[in-house]
């Protein structure tokens, strides 16, 4: 499953918005096969806050582990936030270059 975050929004900020985005995604996640990879694509995201990322990505990483792949961009907001989340949570994310 590939999820383009720009379809959620270009400016991803606030804990509440991250929680709501995850809740909206939950119904799609029930359709995943047991070995299916979840690809998160940040292309087109202009602002990405650590609070949004923590509420959205951390629960996904805890649930799906190494099956969650994050495809980063050259955007410094995305890169810096992913780096911060990795430091906070001990490298729980699989981050790949696009």
Buried (B, 14 or more C-beta within 10 A) or exposed (E): BEBBBBEBBEEBBEBEBBBBBBEEBEEEBEEEEEEEBBBBBBBEBEBBBBBBBBBBBBBBBEEBEEBBBBBBBEBEBBBEBBBBBBEEBEEBBBBEEE
